[in-house]
Structure formats: structure tokens, C-alpha cells
């Protein structure tokens, strides 16, 4: 209820995002935000979580860490479930990058974020007991990989300046990206052209003649 406090947790999921920012002192014990904040993630996909080691009063050294119960067995003790650790002084924001395991259990599970005043990155544990700091739990929804990626991509009806792209998807929003053969696809900074096809199959038009193209469909 004083001193050390987690002041930001941010995790951008596939369609939903955890973003909890507050400089207020929390209550004693675990703060259960599972009914308020959630993020959805896919197996075999990479994400990052930002955690701010903050303060709601005095500034003292300590450690922060985060875990996801990927196999939904009720603990955070299994290999790969710790997302990262950091020791230092407030106020500082740390980013932990992680990849969801292939065999992650599909469905709802839990993210735990901890700031332990006086703790160390080497000794922090998901069930530590300590006097000052914070523990926050959030909901994580692990989605089925079968609904993650469009499938059966093919190109037909190729003419001098157009082509028909066919694919299957159950996604709510699909991106189609195309460009000269060998280009690097990237949603944020791409040398290709990105469109959101409202229907599929989807016609590519205005293509250059005598040019090879790569086509990607993703969500």
C-alpha cells in the first residue's frame, strides 16, 4: 500500500490489448485484473510486454518479472513461462519479448506481473512473499493456431497486368501484401503494397508487365 508499485503494464495482443497505467498505491495482496484487462495471443507468435517499475511514494531498488501460465496448470513454474526479469531503481520501463510455445494450452489463462521491493532478478519468483511491492494478474486468451493464419493461398488468371489471389480464412481481418519478388513484407514499413481485401478471391490490378511478384496473406 506504499512505496514500490507497478505503474504500467502493456501487452498488445492479436485483437485485444492489456493497457493498465496508474500511479496509485494498490491494496495488499494480489490485484486481480482478470475480469478487466485481457489480451489474446497465438501459439508460435512473438509478442512483447512493457512493465514500468514505478513508485507511489518512496523510491527503492527492487526487481520486476512477468509470467504466463502457458499450459494452464495453475502455476508459473514450467520452463518458458517466465517472460523476463529486471533489477534496478524506479522509475524505469522494461520490455520483455517472448514467443508463445507451440504446445500452449488453448483457452483462458493468466499473466502475472510482479514488482518486489528489495528483491533481485535472480531470486524473484511468481509466489514470493514480501512486504512492499505489487503483484498484478491479468487474463490471457490463447487462440487456436488453426484460426490464426489464412491457408490455401494460390494465384491464377494471370494476365499482362492483373492476377486473381485465392485463399481461405476464418479471420476477422486479413491483410494482403504484394510486391516485386524478393521484397520483405512488413506491416509497419514495407516496400510492397498492403490492402485489406473485403472479399476473396481478390483481384490484383495495375501490375507491371514482365515482372515477378510475391504475394503474402496474413492477419
ABEGO torsion letter per residue (X at the ends): XBEBBBABBBBBBAABBBBBBBABBBBBEBBBAAAABBBBBBBGBBBBBBBBBBBABBBBBBBBBBBBBAAGAGBAABBGABAEBBBEBOBBBBBBBBBBBAABBBEBBBBBBBBBBGBBAAABBAABBBABEBBBBBBBBBBBAAAABBBGBBBBGBBAABBBBBBBBABABBBBBBBBBGBBBBAABBABBBBBBABOBBBBBGBBBGBBBBBBBBX
